[in-house]
């Protein structure tokens, strides 16, 4: 079997579930070695380790760290561990798949004046978690000479970047930040051979999506709206992550690519 990504290395931030895990499985099936950083409770590790065993069954190397990718101190430690795992290799791909955002409302719901509202620190933390942390990871990886000459950097956004949902204000702001920084990385790191793009996934039924208020109604509307009559799956997005890792995708830089079956263009 020909595997187009054989001997290459990828880094996934948030790779134990959802789109991150699906991407890890797809990339591994095409021969890519992986470093997966995730943050999970001990009780979840039996299931997660089973997924990681499936990935290793493809004959690739998988190094995982159950560690906070968002702490500056932890990031320094992780950079050392990543360098040790890579040995003389460098990263050909990095996927930022961190879904850790605040879902407090911007205004009190009608009839519930005492509902806790989105605060300044809530907003700042979400923007960092799901937006600006991408830039700081890229800067540190580049400074440590851990990025290959043709590294592909990928972020994940959603239709919430322009459509507002109750409780989604902080995440929407984070997505807007992420998209702006993807463009900045694409331009300013291009002299080093780095390409950076963002994938706009259609509504995808993941653990993170299930935390959004009114998620069931959102899912029903998305199925009705989508030309193919279904939700986007993590595997749909993972397939495009793989495509973006190929040499043929080298001239795509600074783009927002919709992976939604036409959901965003449908009224």
C-alpha distance (Angstrom), angle and dihedral (degrees) to the residues before:
residue distance angle dihedral
X1 . . .
X2 3.81 . .
X3 3.80 111.9 .
X4 3.79 112.2 -167.4
X5 3.80 95.8 -159.2
X6 3.80 98.4 47.4
X7 3.82 114.4 150.4
X8 3.81 92.6 7.4
X9 3.80 122.1 121.2
X10 3.79 129.6 -137.3
X11 3.80 132.8 -171.0
X12 3.80 120.7 -148.7
X13 3.79 120.5 -168.8
X14 3.79 105.7 -157.2
X15 3.79 98.7 15.9
X16 3.79 105.0 152.3
X17 3.81 99.5 85.3
X18 3.79 144.8 8.5
X19 3.79 120.0 8.7
X20 3.80 93.2 -10.5
X21 3.80 93.4 56.6
X22 3.80 93.5 41.9
X23 3.81 89.0 51.5
X24 3.79 91.3 50.0
X25 3.80 90.3 53.3
X26 3.80 93.4 47.5
X27 3.80 94.7 46.4
X28 3.80 91.2 47.2
X29 3.79 90.7 51.3
X30 3.80 86.5 58.7
X31 3.80 93.6 50.3
X32 3.80 103.3 -96.1
X33 3.80 118.7 145.6
X34 3.78 112.3 -135.8
X35 3.77 144.4 -149.1
X36 3.80 110.4 -163.5
X37 3.79 123.0 -168.1
X38 3.78 117.1 -167.8
X39 3.79 140.4 155.3
X40 3.79 114.5 -137.1
X41 3.77 140.1 148.4
X42 3.77 120.1 -104.7
X43 3.80 91.2 -111.6
X44 3.80 91.2 62.4
X45 3.78 95.5 51.3
X46 3.81 98.4 87.1
X47 3.80 91.1 63.0
X48 3.80 93.3 39.4
X49 3.80 93.1 49.9
X50 3.81 89.1 51.7
X51 3.81 88.6 56.7
X52 3.79 90.3 47.7
X53 3.81 89.8 51.8
X54 3.81 88.9 54.1
X55 3.80 88.6 53.4
X56 3.80 93.4 50.1
X57 3.80 89.0 50.1
X58 3.81 86.6 74.5
X59 3.80 87.8 69.5
X60 3.79 95.6 -109.3
X61 3.78 130.8 124.7
X62 3.79 115.9 -103.9
X63 3.78 121.3 -173.1
X64 3.80 115.2 -177.1
X65 3.79 132.0 -171.6
X66 3.80 122.3 -166.2
X67 3.76 92.4 -153.7
X68 3.80 140.4 120.8
X69 3.81 108.5 -87.8
X70 3.81 90.7 -173.6
X71 3.80 100.0 60.1
X72 3.81 113.8 92.9
X73 3.80 91.8 -142.9
X74 3.79 91.7 47.4
X75 3.80 90.8 48.2
X76 3.79 89.9 57.7
X77 3.79 90.9 52.4
X78 3.79 91.3 45.7
X79 3.80 92.0 51.9
X80 3.80 89.1 58.1
X81 3.80 91.1 48.6
X82 3.81 91.7 47.4
X83 3.81 90.8 51.8
X84 3.81 90.1 50.2
X85 3.81 91.6 49.8
X86 3.80 93.2 48.5
X87 3.81 94.2 47.5
X88 3.82 102.0 179.3
X89 3.82 94.8 -10.4
X90 3.79 128.5 91.1
X91 3.79 134.2 -148.4
X92 3.80 118.4 -85.2
X93 3.80 94.2 -177.0
X94 3.78 140.2 22.1
X95 3.81 122.6 -170.7
X96 3.80 119.1 -166.4
X97 3.80 104.2 -153.4
X98 3.79 101.7 156.0
X99 3.80 113.1 144.2
X100 3.79 106.7 -176.1
X101 3.78 112.4 130.7
X102 3.79 141.3 144.2
X103 3.80 116.3 -108.0
X104 3.80 100.4 -169.2
X105 3.82 113.7 133.5
X106 3.79 122.2 -106.6
X107 3.82 91.0 -136.9
X108 3.82 131.0 26.6
X109 3.81 112.9 -94.8
X110 3.78 114.8 -112.1
X111 3.78 109.6 -82.0
X112 3.82 93.5 13.2
X113 3.81 105.4 84.3
X114 3.81 93.7 159.2
X115 3.80 95.7 57.9
X116 3.84 110.6 129.6
X117 3.80 108.3 -107.4
X118 3.78 133.0 -146.7
X119 3.79 108.0 -82.7
X120 3.79 134.9 -160.8
X121 3.80 94.9 -98.3
X122 3.82 91.6 44.9
X123 3.79 89.7 54.7
X124 3.79 95.4 44.3
X125 3.80 93.2 49.2
X126 3.80 93.9 48.8
X127 3.80 92.5 48.4
X128 3.80 88.9 51.7
X129 3.81 95.8 43.8
X130 3.79 97.5 48.4
X131 3.79 101.3 22.5
X132 3.78 126.6 20.7
X133 3.81 95.9 32.0
X134 3.82 86.5 75.8
X135 3.80 90.8 65.8
X136 3.80 94.3 47.4
X137 3.80 91.8 50.6
X138 3.80 91.0 50.2
X139 3.80 91.9 47.8
X140 3.79 93.2 50.0
X141 3.80 95.0 44.4
X142 3.79 90.0 49.6
X143 3.80 92.5 46.8
X144 3.80 89.2 52.1
X145 3.83 90.7 50.0
X146 3.80 91.3 -120.9
X147 3.82 97.0 130.6
X148 3.80 121.8 90.2
X149 3.79 122.5 -127.6
X150 3.82 90.3 -99.7
X151 3.81 102.7 33.4
X152 3.80 118.0 164.3
X153 3.81 115.6 -144.3
X154 3.80 116.5 -164.3
X155 3.78 132.3 -173.0
X156 3.79 129.5 -175.3
X157 3.79 126.4 -129.1
X158 3.79 136.3 165.4
X159 3.79 143.0 -148.2
X160 3.79 85.1 -89.8
X161 3.80 85.3 83.1
X162 3.81 87.6 82.4
X163 3.82 106.8 8.1
X164 3.77 116.7 71.2
X165 3.80 124.1 -137.5
X166 3.79 128.0 -178.5
X167 3.78 110.0 -88.1
X168 3.81 93.5 10.9
X169 3.82 99.3 100.6
X170 3.80 96.9 106.0
X171 3.79 94.9 44.1
X172 3.80 91.2 45.8
X173 3.81 89.3 53.5
X174 3.80 89.8 48.2
X175 3.80 91.6 51.7
X176 3.81 91.1 50.6
X177 3.80 88.9 50.9
X178 3.80 91.6 47.8
X179 3.80 92.6 51.5
X180 3.81 92.0 49.5
X181 3.79 91.6 50.0
X182 3.81 92.0 47.2
X183 3.80 87.8 59.1
X184 3.80 91.4 47.2
X185 3.81 92.5 49.2
X186 3.80 90.6 46.6
X187 3.79 91.4 55.8
X188 3.79 103.5 35.2
X189 3.81 98.4 40.5
X190 3.81 94.9 42.8
X191 3.84 92.0 94.3
X192 3.82 86.2 64.2
X193 3.81 92.8 52.2
X194 3.80 94.6 -105.6
X195 3.80 119.2 143.3
X196 3.81 120.4 -161.5
X197 3.80 127.8 -169.9
X198 3.78 139.5 157.6
X199 3.80 127.2 -133.2
X200 3.80 117.7 -146.0
X201 3.77 104.3 -151.2
X202 3.77 120.5 -158.4
X203 3.76 117.4 -120.2
X204 3.80 104.1 -54.3
X205 3.80 125.6 -168.5
X206 3.81 101.6 -126.5
X207 3.80 134.5 140.7
X208 3.80 89.3 -97.3
X209 3.82 92.1 51.5
X210 3.81 90.4 51.4
X211 3.82 89.1 63.0
X212 3.81 93.4 61.1
X213 3.83 113.0 102.4
X214 3.80 110.1 -108.3
X215 3.81 92.9 13.0
X216 3.82 94.0 151.1
X217 3.79 92.0 56.6
X218 3.80 90.9 45.7
X219 3.80 89.7 52.7
X220 3.81 92.7 50.7
X221 3.80 91.2 50.7
X222 3.81 91.7 47.8
X223 3.81 92.5 52.4
X224 3.81 90.5 49.8
X225 3.80 91.8 46.9
X226 3.80 98.2 44.8
X227 3.84 114.0 93.7
X228 3.81 88.8 -137.2
X229 3.78 93.6 49.6
X230 3.79 97.8 -125.4
X231 3.78 143.0 83.9
X232 3.78 123.8 -95.5
X233 3.81 112.4 -99.5
X234 3.80 127.9 -144.3
X235 3.81 86.6 -115.3
X236 3.82 90.7 57.8
X237 3.78 89.7 57.7
X238 3.80 93.8 40.7
X239 3.79 89.6 57.7
X240 3.81 90.0 58.6
X241 3.81 91.7 45.5
X242 3.80 85.5 57.9
X243 3.81 92.3 47.9
X244 3.80 90.5 51.8
X245 3.81 89.7 54.4
X246 3.81 92.5 59.8
X247 3.80 122.7 99.1
X248 3.80 88.8 -120.7
X249 3.83 89.1 67.6
X250 3.81 93.3 57.9
X251 3.82 94.8 109.7
X252 3.81 94.0 56.0
X253 3.79 106.9 96.8
X254 3.79 132.9 153.3
X255 3.80 92.6 7.0
X256 3.78 133.8 140.5
X257 3.80 107.1 -141.8
X258 3.79 119.6 -166.1
X259 3.79 115.1 -138.5
X260 3.78 99.9 -177.9
X261 3.80 111.5 103.2
X262 3.80 89.8 -108.6
X263 3.81 96.8 -52.5
X264 3.80 95.5 134.6
X265 3.81 94.9 52.4
X266 3.79 95.4 48.6
X267 3.79 120.7 94.8
